[in-house]
Amino acid sequence: MKTHTVMCVDDDAGIRELYGSLLGQNGYQVIAATSGRHALHVFESKEKEIDAVILDYEMPGMNGLELAAWLKQRHPKLPVIMISGSHPEPQQMAPFVDVAMGKGVPLRHILDRLQVLLAT
């Protein structure tokens, strides 16, 4: 069975550590990025390895929606999950984000959605 690699993008180190621990304990490889711009550089060098992306909406410089749009232009089938305390309008996210969740959602929900997206 292939081990999936997930890029987690959040400017909060605690959130990145939480995702890294959660995903790692559930068999995923994790690549962390500290911002949208950092994620661009990471993705360009590791795009063949990355199977899905979990990102935050509110980040300095480049927000999660801008990053999601860039990712989907390069790889339209790449699963993108946005987890945020504030959401843009759903119609803005629809073409670029596969799943949007609020911060504080049970971690099991993130794992369940990720598993479904990677299975399709």
All heavy atoms as an XYZ file, in Angstrom:
927
protein
N       0.833     -1.185      0.000
C       0.000      0.000      0.000
C       0.878      1.249      0.000
O       1.811      1.364      0.782
C      -0.906     -0.025      1.229
C      -1.870      1.123      1.303
S      -2.972      0.855      2.721
C      -3.841      2.376      2.650
N       0.580      2.179     -0.868
C       1.365      3.406     -0.992
C       1.150      4.315      0.213
O       0.028      4.484      0.682
C       0.946      4.149     -2.263
C       1.700      5.452     -2.480
C       1.084      6.227     -3.636
C       1.828      7.475     -3.991
N       1.975      8.464     -2.969
N       2.233      4.865      0.705
C       2.135      5.869      1.761
C       1.896      7.207      1.089
O       2.649      7.614      0.202
C       3.443      5.927      2.573
O       3.662      4.653      3.165
C       3.368      6.981      3.646
N       0.841      7.888      1.482
C       0.521      9.188      0.904
C       1.286     10.296      1.621
O       1.515     10.230      2.830
C      -0.977      9.467      0.993
C      -1.791      8.597      0.098
N      -1.823      8.743     -1.265
C      -2.611      7.556      0.378
C      -2.621      7.845     -1.794
N      -3.107      7.098     -0.810
N       1.656     11.314      0.852
C       2.339     12.474      1.398
C       1.412     13.666      1.335
O       0.832     13.954      0.288
C       3.635     12.765      0.609
O       4.491     11.620      0.719
C       4.349     13.994      1.146
N       1.280     14.351      2.474
C       0.403     15.508      2.591
C       1.246     16.727      2.949
O       2.044     16.681      3.879
C      -0.668     15.278      3.686
C      -1.583     16.489      3.802
C      -1.472     14.016      3.398
N       1.063     17.804      2.187
C       1.710     19.069      2.526
C       0.739     19.861      3.399
O      -0.418     20.069      3.017
C       2.077     19.879      1.283
C       2.765     21.192      1.648
S       3.523     22.087      0.247
C       2.083     22.522     -0.725
N       1.205     20.261      4.572
C       0.406     21.057      5.501
C       0.967     22.474      5.526
O       2.160     22.662      5.775
C       0.454     20.456      6.899
S      -0.270     18.811      6.967
N       0.099     23.441      5.257
C       0.532     24.831      5.145
C      -0.213     25.662      6.184
O      -1.440     25.803      6.117
C       0.247     25.404      3.740
C       0.870     26.782      3.599
C       0.737     24.460      2.650
N       0.519     26.201      7.143
C      -0.073     27.062      8.168
C       1.037     27.910      8.761
O       2.148     27.421      8.953
C      -0.749     26.217      9.255
C      -1.777     27.010     10.052
O      -1.397     28.016     10.679
O      -2.956     26.614     10.033
N       0.734     29.177      9.044
C       1.745     30.052      9.618
C       1.893     29.842     11.126
O       2.796     30.395     11.745
C       1.453     31.531      9.295
C       0.083     31.975      9.762
O      -0.889     31.224      9.585
O      -0.019     33.100     10.294
N       1.062     29.025     11.730
C       1.110     28.727     13.164
C       1.876     27.416     13.372
O       1.422     26.345     12.947
C      -0.318     28.615     13.697
C      -0.390     28.371     15.193
O       0.464     27.634     15.739
O      -1.326     28.904     15.818
N       3.023     27.506     14.041
C       3.863     26.328     14.257
C       3.125     25.240     15.030
O       3.295     24.048     14.754
C       5.140     26.715     14.990
N       2.296     25.616     15.985
C       1.547     24.642     16.767
C       0.585     23.840     15.906
O       0.427     22.627     16.092
N      -0.054     24.507     14.962
C      -0.979     23.818     14.050
C      -0.198     22.865     13.142
O      -0.615     21.726     12.924
C      -1.787     24.831     13.206
C      -2.660     25.705     14.112
C      -2.616     24.121     12.141
C      -3.778     24.977     14.813
N       0.942     23.325     12.621
C       1.764     22.444     11.772
C       2.198     21.209     12.553
O       2.167     20.093     12.034
C       2.989     23.186     11.237
C       2.661     24.228     10.191
C       3.909     24.746      9.488
N       4.971     25.184     10.377
C       5.085     26.411     10.883
N       4.171     27.338     10.590
N       6.089     26.728     11.667
N       2.595     21.389     13.815
C       3.003     20.257     14.645
C       1.827     19.314     14.896
O       1.985     18.094     14.860
C       3.575     20.749     15.967
C       4.925     21.408     15.832
C       5.424     22.016     17.140
O       4.942     21.608     18.214
O       6.285     22.904     17.068
N       0.648     19.878     15.143
C      -0.549     19.062     15.361
C      -0.851     18.210     14.136
O      -1.059     17.000     14.242
C      -1.742     19.962     15.686
C      -3.094     19.254     15.813
C      -3.110     18.323     17.025
C      -4.211     20.271     15.888
N      -0.864     18.821     12.959
C      -1.123     18.071     11.727
C      -0.039     17.021     11.501
O      -0.335     15.907     11.089
C      -1.205     18.998     10.508
C      -2.403     19.911     10.483
C      -2.354     21.094      9.772
C      -3.573     19.613     11.165
C      -3.444     21.962      9.732
C      -4.667     20.470     11.134
C      -4.595     21.635     10.417
O      -5.672     22.482     10.380
N       1.198     17.396     11.727
C       2.302     16.453     11.537
C       2.144     15.226     12.418
O       2.309     14.087     11.965
N       1.794     15.442     13.682
C       1.602     14.345     14.619
C       0.390     13.504     14.239
O       0.464     12.270     14.157
C       1.439     14.913     16.029
O       1.175     13.894     16.945
N      -0.731     14.166     13.989
C      -1.966     13.473     13.633
C      -1.793     12.626     12.377
O      -2.129     11.446     12.358
C      -3.083     14.500     13.415
C      -4.399     13.968     12.836
C      -5.155     13.171     13.888
C      -5.251     15.108     12.311
N      -1.278     13.241     11.339
C      -1.127     12.542     10.070
C      -0.060     11.454     10.153
O      -0.229     10.365      9.627
C      -0.825     13.533      8.956
C      -1.963     14.522      8.658
C      -1.472     15.632      7.739
C      -3.169     13.836      8.078
N       1.042     11.764     10.822
C       2.115     10.789     10.975
C       1.654      9.537     11.714
O       1.988      8.413     11.333
N       0.859      9.713     12.762
C       0.338      8.576     13.527
C      -0.647      7.747     12.714
O      -0.941      6.610     13.072
C      -0.352      9.066     14.799
C       0.583      9.629     15.822
C      -0.157     10.274     16.989
O      -1.371     10.176     17.116
N       0.595     10.951     17.841
N      -1.153      8.328     11.636
C      -2.124      7.618     10.801
C      -1.535      7.183      9.461
O      -2.272      6.932      8.500
C      -3.366      8.489     10.610
C      -4.218      8.501     11.860
O      -5.006      7.589     12.078
N      -4.022      9.500     12.711
N      -0.209      7.103      9.389
C       0.450      6.510      8.237
C       0.800      7.436      7.091
O       1.250      6.981      6.043
N       0.604      8.736      7.268
C       0.930      9.691      6.207
C       2.323     10.255      6.403
O       2.793     10.414      7.532
C      -0.059     10.860      6.210
C      -1.476     10.472      5.859
C      -2.407     10.211      6.849
C      -1.884     10.370      4.533
C      -3.708      9.855      6.537
C      -3.185     10.017      4.206
C      -4.086      9.762      5.217
O      -5.374      9.402      4.903
N       2.982     10.568      5.301
C       4.200     11.367      5.328
C       3.749     12.822      5.297
O       2.774     13.148      4.616
C       5.085     11.081      4.110
C       5.636      9.688      4.062
C       6.621      9.427      5.182
O       7.438     10.282      5.524
N       6.535      8.252      5.778
N       4.431     13.693      6.011
C       4.011     15.094      6.093
C       5.154     15.999      5.686
O       6.297     15.820      6.114
C       3.552     15.444      7.525
C       3.145     16.908      7.613
C       2.399     14.551      7.946
N       4.826     16.969      4.847
C       5.749     18.037      4.479
C       5.096     19.326      4.962
O       3.955     19.616      4.598
C       5.971     18.102      2.959
C       6.593     16.800      2.455
C       6.834     19.308      2.597
C       6.676     16.689      0.939
N       5.799     20.077      5.793
C       5.229     21.310      6.354
C       5.753     22.530      5.611
O       6.897     22.564      5.171
C       5.582     21.421      7.834
N       4.872     23.513      5.464
C       5.250     24.804      4.882
C       4.697     25.902      5.796
O       3.589     25.780      6.321
C       4.693     24.951      3.468
N       5.473     26.963      5.961
C       5.144     28.003      6.936
C       4.286     29.134      6.383
O       3.822     29.972      7.151
C       6.438     28.601      7.518
O       7.205     29.155      6.432
C       7.258     27.535      8.225
N       4.099     29.173      5.067
C       3.316     30.246      4.445
C       2.939     29.818      3.027
O       3.443     28.815      2.516
C       4.136     31.544      4.376
O       5.217     31.391      3.454
N       2.086     30.607      2.405
C       1.727     30.328      1.018
C       2.933     30.377      0.101
O       3.120     29.502     -0.752
N       3.754     31.378      0.261
C       4.951     31.514     -0.594
C       5.921     30.355     -0.367
O       6.492     29.816     -1.307
C       5.645     32.850     -0.328
C       4.764     34.036     -0.628
C       5.200     34.741     -1.893
N       4.321     35.871     -2.139
C       3.467     35.935     -3.147
N       3.388     34.954     -4.002
N       2.698     36.979     -3.310
N       6.107     29.985      0.897
C       6.983     28.850      1.205
C       6.420     27.588      0.554
O       7.160     26.772     -0.008
C       7.107     28.688      2.724
C       8.001     27.580      3.148
N       7.706     26.767      4.206
C       9.189     27.122      2.650
C       8.670     25.865      4.345
N       9.572     26.064      3.414
N       5.100     27.416      0.611
C       4.455     26.247      0.012
C       4.704     26.186     -1.495
O       4.879     25.091     -2.045
C       2.956     26.266      0.303
N       4.713     27.330     -2.168
C       5.000     27.347     -3.610
C       6.363     26.738     -3.892
O       6.512     25.902     -4.786
C       4.966     28.778     -4.157
C       3.647     29.520     -4.141
C       3.842     30.926     -4.700
C       2.580     28.780     -4.903
N       7.363     27.154     -3.121
C       8.726     26.651     -3.325
C       8.808     25.158     -3.007
O       9.429     24.389     -3.749
C       9.720     27.435     -2.472
C       9.826     28.870     -2.868
N      10.295     29.280     -4.093
C       9.498     29.993     -2.202
C      10.256     30.599     -4.171
N       9.764     31.052     -3.041
N       8.172     24.759     -1.912
C       8.181     23.344     -1.530
C       7.493     22.516     -2.613
O       8.002     21.487     -3.044
C       7.485     23.144     -0.163
C       7.265     21.664      0.127
C       8.295     23.795      0.948
N       6.340     22.977     -3.069
C       5.588     22.219     -4.060
C       6.364     22.088     -5.363
O       6.384     21.020     -5.970
C       4.227     22.864     -4.316
C       3.300     21.975     -5.095
C       2.577     20.986     -4.451
C       3.169     22.114     -6.465
C       1.741     20.147     -5.170
C       2.330     21.280     -7.195
C       1.610     20.294     -6.543
N       7.010     23.157     -5.786
C       7.774     23.097     -7.039
C       8.894     22.060     -6.973
O       9.211     21.436     -7.970
C       8.321     24.473     -7.395
C       7.233     25.398     -7.906
C       7.734     26.789     -8.250
O       8.783     27.221     -7.718
O       7.060     27.447     -9.050
N       9.475     21.871     -5.793
C      10.577     20.912     -5.684
C      10.105     19.495     -5.355
O      10.844     18.537     -5.557
C      11.584     21.369     -4.631
O      11.001     21.354     -3.347
N       8.871     19.338     -4.859
C       8.405     18.015     -4.433
C       7.034     17.650     -4.994
O       6.357     16.787     -4.458
C       8.338     17.972     -2.898
C       9.676     18.158     -2.232
C       9.555     18.027     -0.741
C      10.872     18.230     -0.054
N      11.766     17.101     -0.134
N       6.622     18.293     -6.098
C       5.251     18.099     -6.563
C       4.912     16.658     -6.918
O       3.776     16.239     -6.770
C       4.893     19.050     -7.695
C       5.630     18.849     -8.986
C       5.238     19.915    -10.001
O       4.185     19.749    -10.626
O       5.979     20.900    -10.135
N       5.880     15.870     -7.339
C       5.605     14.476     -7.680
C       5.340     13.627     -6.436
O       4.732     12.572     -6.518
C       6.759     13.894     -8.476
C       6.977     14.614     -9.803
C       7.219     13.645    -10.914
C       7.538     14.289    -12.219
N       6.524     15.111    -12.784
N       5.818     14.107     -5.279
C       5.641     13.375     -4.024
C       4.336     13.738     -3.309
O       3.831     12.940     -2.528
C       6.793     13.687     -3.066
C       8.153     13.301     -3.570
C       9.254     13.876     -2.702
O       9.109     13.874     -1.449
O      10.259     14.340     -3.258
N       3.817     14.927     -3.521
C       2.686     15.433     -2.746
C       1.371     14.923     -3.320
O       1.062     15.147     -4.488
C       2.723     16.973     -2.688
C       3.989     17.419     -1.939
C       1.468     17.532     -2.020
C       4.266     18.907     -1.988
N       0.608     14.246     -2.451
C      -0.662     13.648     -2.861
C      -1.872     14.491     -2.472
O      -2.955     14.313     -3.036
C      -0.810     12.266     -2.234
C       0.306     11.332     -2.665
O       0.492     11.140     -3.881
O       1.010     10.808     -1.777
N      -1.721     15.370     -1.478
C      -2.826     16.211     -1.011
C      -2.248     17.382     -0.229
O      -1.087     17.344      0.197
C      -3.774     15.421     -0.126
N      -3.079     18.421     -0.050
C      -2.652     19.617      0.678
C      -3.732     19.998      1.685
O      -4.919     20.022      1.352
C      -2.396     20.801     -0.284
C      -2.003     22.056      0.485
C      -1.318     20.442     -1.307
N      -3.289     20.281      2.902
C      -4.157     20.861      3.922
C      -3.603     22.252      4.192
O      -2.404     22.403      4.441
C      -4.150     20.024      5.216
C      -4.698     18.631      4.948
C      -4.957     20.731      6.313
C      -4.619     17.690      6.139
N      -4.458     23.264      4.109
C      -3.945     24.618      4.272
C      -4.897     25.494      5.071
O      -6.067     25.200      5.227
C      -3.645     25.248      2.912
C      -4.702     25.186      1.812
C      -5.760     26.233      2.010
C      -4.044     25.339      0.469
N      -4.322     26.579      5.568
C      -5.054     27.594      6.316
C      -5.481     28.686      5.342
O      -4.828     28.896      4.316
C      -4.138     28.168      7.399
C      -4.837     29.160      8.319
O      -6.080     29.116      8.431
O      -4.140     29.965      8.937
N      -6.563     29.369      5.655
C      -6.985     30.480      4.802
C      -6.206     31.752      5.118
O      -5.651     32.384      4.227
C      -8.484     30.738      4.940
C      -8.923     31.931      4.122
C      -8.962     31.852      2.731
C      -9.255     33.138      4.713
C      -9.326     32.933      1.962
C      -9.634     34.228      3.944
C      -9.668     34.125      2.580
O     -10.019     35.200      1.816
N      -6.161     32.131      6.384
C      -5.504     33.374      6.786
C      -4.009     33.165      6.989
O      -3.592     32.561      7.974
C      -6.113     33.898      8.099
C      -7.526     34.382      7.977
C      -7.669     35.694      7.217
O      -6.698     36.470      7.157
O      -8.755     35.922      6.669
N      -3.220     33.642      6.031
C      -1.765     33.600      6.157
C      -1.208     34.897      5.587
O      -1.784     35.455      4.647
C      -1.180     32.405      5.382
C      -1.547     31.064      5.956
S      -0.733     29.692      5.092
C      -1.626     29.673      3.532
N      -0.105     35.369      6.132
C       0.475     36.605      5.605
C       1.050     36.407      4.199
O       1.528     35.329      3.864
C       1.590     36.934      6.611
C       1.882     35.659      7.314
C       0.633     34.825      7.259
N       0.942     37.434      3.388
C       1.535     37.414      2.052
C       0.637     36.806      0.999
O       0.193     37.464      0.078
N       0.346     35.539      1.132
C      -0.497     34.823      0.170
C      -1.485     33.991      0.986
O      -1.070     33.122      1.747
C       0.367     33.914     -0.704
C      -0.419     32.964     -1.576
S       0.647     31.850     -2.513
C       0.484     32.570     -4.132
N      -2.769     34.265      0.829
C      -3.737     33.505      1.628
C      -3.966     32.114      1.035
O      -3.503     31.792     -0.058
C      -5.039     34.285      1.834
C      -5.884     34.422      0.583
O      -5.955     33.523     -0.254
N      -6.537     35.550      0.455
N      -4.698     31.306      1.779
C      -4.925     29.928      1.376
C      -5.678     29.780      0.069
O      -5.419     28.863     -0.704
N      -6.614     30.688     -0.194
C      -7.369     30.603     -1.441
C      -6.471     30.896     -2.640
O      -6.556     30.219     -3.667
C      -8.562     31.563     -1.415
C      -9.524     31.444     -2.580
C     -10.085     30.034     -2.704
C     -10.666     32.447     -2.418
N      -5.591     31.879     -2.513
C      -4.639     32.170     -3.594
C      -3.721     30.974     -3.843
O      -3.455     30.612     -4.989
C      -3.813     33.412     -3.241
C      -4.626     34.683     -3.204
C      -3.888     35.851     -2.563
O      -3.065     35.638     -1.647
O      -4.166     36.990     -2.981
N      -3.254     30.358     -2.756
C      -2.402     29.179     -2.888
C      -3.170     28.028     -3.532
O      -2.667     27.363     -4.442
C      -1.859     28.760     -1.519
C      -1.047     27.461     -1.493
C       0.165     27.535     -2.411
C      -0.645     27.137     -0.058
N      -4.398     27.800     -3.076
C      -5.217     26.717     -3.639
C      -5.433     26.920     -5.133
O      -5.353     25.959     -5.911
C      -6.555     26.642     -2.907
N      -5.689     28.153     -5.551
C      -5.892     28.442     -6.974
C      -4.629     28.097     -7.767
O      -4.697     27.485     -8.841
C      -6.277     29.903     -7.171
N      -3.471     28.483     -7.251
C      -2.199     28.194     -7.921
C      -1.989     26.680     -8.026
O      -1.615     26.165     -9.089
C      -1.056     28.851     -7.153
C       0.283     28.717     -7.816
C       0.837     29.570     -8.724
C       1.240     27.662     -7.621
N       2.079     29.102     -9.104
C       2.344     27.937     -8.442
C       1.263     26.522     -6.828
C       3.467     27.115     -8.493
C       2.378     25.696     -6.886
C       3.464     25.995     -7.710
N      -2.242     25.964     -6.923
C      -2.061     24.512     -6.918
C      -2.983     23.824     -7.921
O      -2.564     22.936     -8.667
C      -2.316     23.951     -5.514
C      -1.301     24.331     -4.442
C      -1.838     23.964     -3.061
C       0.047     23.671     -4.698
N      -4.250     24.230     -7.940
C      -5.231     23.596     -8.832
C      -4.962     23.913    -10.304
O      -5.286     23.106    -11.173
C      -6.652     24.016     -8.456
C      -7.149     23.368     -7.182
C      -7.407     21.884     -7.374
C      -8.217     21.335     -6.216
N      -8.615     19.955     -6.414
N      -4.359     25.072    -10.580
C      -3.999     25.377    -11.968
C      -2.928     24.413    -12.454
O      -2.937     23.990    -13.602
C      -3.519     26.823    -12.102
C      -4.650     27.813    -12.018
C      -4.175     29.258    -12.042
O      -2.996     29.548    -11.875
N      -5.102     30.167    -12.245
N      -2.021     24.056    -11.576
C      -0.949     23.128    -11.948
C      -1.402     21.678    -11.919
O      -0.973     20.873    -12.740
C       0.245     23.301    -11.010
C       0.917     24.642    -11.252
C       2.214     24.737    -10.569
N       3.163     23.792    -11.100
C       4.458     24.002    -11.164
N       4.939     25.139    -10.769
N       5.269     23.084    -11.616
N      -2.230     21.343    -10.929
C      -2.686     19.963    -10.744
C      -4.164     19.974    -10.362
O      -4.495     19.927     -9.180
C      -1.868     19.258     -9.653
C      -0.456     19.019    -10.049
N      -0.086     17.986    -10.872
C       0.681     19.692     -9.761
C       1.225     18.040    -11.064
N       1.708     19.067    -10.406
N      -5.048     20.022    -11.349
C      -6.485     20.143    -11.074
C      -7.065     19.036    -10.190
O      -8.040     19.249     -9.490
C      -7.122     20.100    -12.468
C      -6.034     20.512    -13.399
C      -4.757     20.046    -12.778
N      -6.466     17.858    -10.190
C      -7.010     16.743     -9.404
C      -6.386     16.630     -8.011
O      -6.770     15.754     -7.228
C      -6.836     15.442    -10.168
C      -7.594     15.444    -11.491
C      -7.935     14.062    -11.924
C      -8.620     14.032    -13.264
N      -9.963     14.501    -13.266
N      -5.451     17.506     -7.659
C      -4.814     17.473     -6.345
C      -5.844     17.803     -5.265
O      -6.468     18.857     -5.304
C      -3.666     18.494     -6.289
C      -2.931     18.591     -4.958
C      -2.045     17.352     -4.758
C      -2.074     19.851     -4.926
N      -6.059     16.905     -4.297
C      -7.005     17.205     -3.222
C      -6.500     18.352     -2.332
O      -5.352     18.327     -1.887
C      -7.063     15.901     -2.424
C      -6.569     14.841     -3.354
C      -5.556     15.537     -4.224
N      -7.369     19.333     -2.109
C      -7.033     20.486     -1.270
C      -8.104     20.631     -0.195
O      -9.295     20.746     -0.510
C      -6.933     21.781     -2.097
C      -6.704     22.989     -1.192
C      -5.818     21.674     -3.136
N      -7.664     20.622      1.061
C      -8.552     20.829      2.209
C      -8.158     22.145      2.863
O      -6.992     22.343      3.208
C      -8.427     19.685      3.233
C      -8.831     18.347      2.603
C      -9.266     19.985      4.479
C      -8.612     17.143      3.507
N      -9.128     23.048      3.025
C      -8.878     24.316      3.702
C      -9.508     24.257      5.085
O     -10.689     23.939      5.218
C      -9.448     25.497      2.924
C      -9.119     26.829      3.595
S      -9.750     28.252      2.693
C      -8.806     28.157      1.191
N      -8.697     24.564      6.084
C      -9.182     24.605      7.462
C      -8.903     26.001      7.983
O      -7.759     26.437      7.995
C      -8.493     23.532      8.323
C      -8.740     22.158      7.721
C      -8.979     23.619      9.764
C      -8.029     21.029      8.380
N      -9.969     26.698      8.383
C      -9.784     28.094      8.734
C     -10.827     28.576      9.733
O     -11.938     28.049      9.792
C      -9.878     28.945      7.465
O      -9.717     30.303      7.788
N     -10.431     29.600     10.465
C     -11.363     30.265     11.365
C     -12.261     31.235     10.626
O     -13.314     31.624     11.117
N     -11.864     31.658      9.442
C     -12.687     32.553      8.628
C     -12.705     32.006      7.214
O     -11.693     31.565      6.694
C     -12.110     33.964      8.625
O     -10.831     33.975      8.045
N     -13.865     32.024      6.618
C     -14.008     31.455      5.279
C     -14.430     32.525      4.288
O     -15.312     33.323      4.580
C     -15.087     30.358      5.258
C     -14.785     29.213      6.147
N     -13.814     28.292      5.860
C     -15.323     28.840      7.326
C     -13.778     27.393      6.836
N     -14.673     27.714      7.731
N     -13.848     32.492      3.091
C     -14.392     33.329      2.025
C     -15.720     32.732      1.563
O     -16.114     31.662      2.033
C     -13.330     33.237      0.929
C     -12.631     31.945      1.189
C     -12.701     31.718      2.676
N     -16.386     33.379      0.675
C     -17.652     32.876      0.155
C     -17.438     31.506     -0.493
O     -16.466     31.298     -1.207
C     -18.201     33.843     -0.898
C     -18.615     35.189     -0.325
C     -19.751     35.060      0.670
O     -20.723     34.336      0.396
O     -19.655     35.684      1.742
N     -18.356     30.559     -0.231
C     -18.194     29.207     -0.799
C     -18.026     29.198     -2.317
O     -17.267     28.392     -2.850
C     -19.488     28.498     -0.393
C     -19.941     29.229      0.819
C     -19.511     30.662      0.624
N     -18.694     30.100     -3.035
C     -18.562     30.096     -4.492
C     -17.156     30.522     -4.930
O     -16.720     30.163     -6.010
C     -19.641     30.961     -5.167
C     -19.648     32.404     -4.798
C     -20.567     32.710     -3.614
O     -20.817     31.859     -2.769
N     -21.066     33.925     -3.531
N     -16.441     31.273     -4.090
C     -15.054     31.625     -4.413
C     -14.143     30.413     -4.268
O     -13.192     30.253     -5.010
C     -14.539     32.725     -3.483
C     -15.120     34.083     -3.714
C     -14.550     35.064     -2.707
O     -14.584     34.849     -1.503
N     -13.997     36.150     -3.226
N     -14.417     29.579     -3.279
C     -13.554     28.441     -2.995
C     -13.812     27.257     -3.921
O     -12.901     26.493     -4.209
C     -13.757     27.978     -1.552
C     -13.217     28.931     -0.540
S     -13.199     28.207      1.106
C     -14.931     27.917      1.407
N     -15.040     27.089     -4.359
C     -15.486     25.877     -5.052
C     -14.528     25.334     -6.116
O     -14.235     24.147     -6.096
C     -16.877     26.089     -5.643
N     -14.022     26.139     -7.024
C     -13.171     25.501     -8.032
C     -11.779     25.127     -7.526
O     -11.080     24.373     -8.172
C     -13.080     26.557     -9.135
C     -13.421     27.849     -8.492
C     -14.277     27.532     -7.304
N     -11.381     25.642     -6.368
C     -10.003     25.477     -5.914
C      -9.853     24.631     -4.655
O      -8.771     24.141     -4.365
C      -9.357     26.839     -5.654
C      -9.516     27.791     -6.799
C     -10.251     28.953     -6.657
C      -8.959     27.516     -8.043
C     -10.411     29.833     -7.720
C      -9.121     28.379     -9.108
C      -9.847     29.540     -8.943
N     -10.917     24.484     -3.890
C     -10.858     23.778     -2.614
C     -11.867     22.634     -2.648
O     -13.030     22.845     -2.956
C     -11.163     24.747     -1.442
C     -11.211     24.003     -0.123
C     -10.130     25.868     -1.392
N     -11.406     21.432     -2.339
C     -12.291     20.270     -2.361
C     -13.136     20.170     -1.096
O     -14.274     19.728     -1.145
C     -11.465     18.998     -2.546
C     -10.737     19.012     -3.876
O     -11.408     18.911     -4.910
O      -9.502     19.168     -3.877
N     -12.549     20.567      0.036
C     -13.250     20.521      1.314
C     -12.829     21.734      2.131
O     -11.643     22.039      2.214
C     -12.894     19.237      2.108
C     -13.529     19.253      3.489
C     -13.297     17.992      1.350
N     -13.806     22.417      2.739
C     -13.519     23.527      3.657
C     -14.086     23.170      5.019
O     -15.230     22.718      5.123
C     -14.130     24.821      3.140
N     -13.263     23.347      6.047
C     -13.676     23.044      7.424
C     -13.264     24.202      8.324
O     -12.263     24.867      8.060
C     -13.000     21.767      7.926
C     -13.333     20.539      7.156
S     -12.454     19.136      7.895
C     -13.069     17.825      6.882
N     -14.014     24.382      9.397
C     -13.667     25.403     10.375
C     -12.622     24.892     11.344
O     -12.580     23.696     11.661
N     -11.772     25.813     11.822
C     -10.804     25.430     12.850
C     -11.573     24.924     14.054
O     -12.640     25.418     14.381
C      -9.920     26.615     13.226
C      -8.825     26.814     12.218
C      -7.666     27.600     12.758
C      -6.595     27.612     11.688
N      -5.513     28.496     11.990
N     -11.043     23.913     14.685
C     -11.708     23.323     15.833
C     -12.541     22.103     15.475
O     -13.093     21.447     16.350
N     -12.637     21.799     14.180
C     -13.368     20.611     13.753
C     -12.671     19.389     14.367
O     -11.443     19.390     14.528
C     -13.411     20.530     12.202
C     -12.040     20.268     11.608
C     -14.376     19.473     11.738
N     -13.421     18.355     14.746
C     -12.757     17.155     15.274
C     -11.718     16.619     14.284
O     -11.971     16.543     13.076
C     -13.916     16.158     15.449
C     -15.123     17.032     15.645
C     -14.879     18.230     14.762
N     -10.565     16.273     14.807
C      -9.466     15.819     13.950
C      -9.847     14.589     13.133
O      -9.375     14.408     12.018
C      -8.222     15.553     14.790
C      -7.658     16.787     15.506
C      -6.493     16.391     16.403
C      -7.249     17.850     14.509
N     -10.729     13.764     13.661
C     -11.188     12.579     12.929
C     -11.848     12.983     11.613
O     -11.719     12.286     10.605
C     -12.181     11.807     13.816
C     -12.667     10.532     13.208
C     -11.619      9.443     13.366
N     -11.205      8.993     12.046
C     -10.102      8.321     11.783
N      -9.271      8.013     12.744
N      -9.808      7.945     10.569
N     -12.542     14.130     11.601
C     -13.199     14.598     10.376
C     -12.165     14.912      9.295
O     -12.393     14.627      8.115
C     -14.058     15.830     10.645
C     -15.270     15.536     11.468
N     -16.178     16.502     11.785
C     -15.729     14.395     12.033
C     -17.146     15.968     12.513
N     -16.888     14.687     12.681
N     -11.051     15.508      9.701
C      -9.993     15.824      8.739
C      -9.454     14.521      8.139
O      -9.323     14.389      6.922
C      -8.855     16.629      9.403
C      -9.388     17.970      9.918
C      -7.690     16.837      8.425
C      -8.418     18.715     10.818
N      -9.165     13.557      8.994
C      -8.645     12.276      8.510
C      -9.641     11.570      7.601
O      -9.256     11.018      6.563
C      -8.292     11.369      9.694
C      -7.073     11.776     10.503
C      -6.980     10.925     11.763
C      -5.799     11.659      9.683
N     -10.909     11.588      7.995
C     -11.933     10.930      7.174
C     -12.032     11.556      5.793
O     -12.082     10.858      4.780
C     -13.300     10.979      7.868
C     -13.364     10.100      9.105
O     -12.469      9.244      9.309
O     -14.315     10.294      9.897
N     -12.082     12.870      5.729
C     -12.193     13.562      4.427
C     -10.950     13.337      3.583
O     -11.040     13.139      2.375
C     -12.446     15.061      4.619
C     -13.784     15.406      5.228
C     -14.976     14.753      4.512
N     -15.018     14.985      3.113
C     -15.966     15.629      2.457
N     -16.984     16.104      3.093
N     -15.892     15.791      1.160
N      -9.783     13.380      4.222
C      -8.528     13.145      3.498
C      -8.536     11.748      2.892
O      -8.189     11.569      1.712
C      -7.350     13.327      4.440
C      -5.964     13.203      3.844
C      -5.744     14.226      2.726
C      -4.907     13.365      4.932
N      -8.958     10.767      3.669
C      -9.006      9.393      3.179
C      -9.952      9.279      1.978
O      -9.616      8.642      0.982
C      -9.462      8.462      4.298
C      -9.415      7.005      3.919
C      -9.782      6.101      5.089
O     -10.329      6.538      6.101
N      -9.493      4.834      4.946
N     -11.101      9.913      2.046
C     -12.061      9.872      0.932
C     -11.469     10.536     -0.303
O     -11.549     10.000     -1.419
C     -13.395     10.553      1.335
C     -14.271     10.784      0.133
C     -14.128      9.708      2.372
N     -10.860     11.696     -0.131
C     -10.293     12.411     -1.278
C      -9.154     11.630     -1.937
O      -9.028     11.631     -3.163
C      -9.789     13.801     -0.856
C     -10.868     14.820     -0.522
C     -10.242     16.044      0.131
C     -11.658     15.201     -1.751
N      -8.353     10.971     -1.149
C      -7.230     10.212     -1.701
C      -7.673      8.897     -2.344
O      -6.963      8.337     -3.161
C      -6.174      9.959     -0.633
C      -5.384     11.206     -0.227
C      -4.541     10.909      1.000
C      -4.529     11.717     -1.370
N      -8.862      8.433     -1.989
C      -9.365      7.186     -2.554
C     -10.015      7.391     -3.917
O     -10.205      6.437     -4.661
C     -10.392      6.560     -1.606
N     -10.349      8.643     -4.261
C     -11.032      8.891     -5.531
C     -10.064      9.087     -6.662
O      -8.916      9.317     -6.502
C     -11.952     10.125     -5.443
O     -11.187     11.260     -5.033
C     -13.088      9.851     -4.509
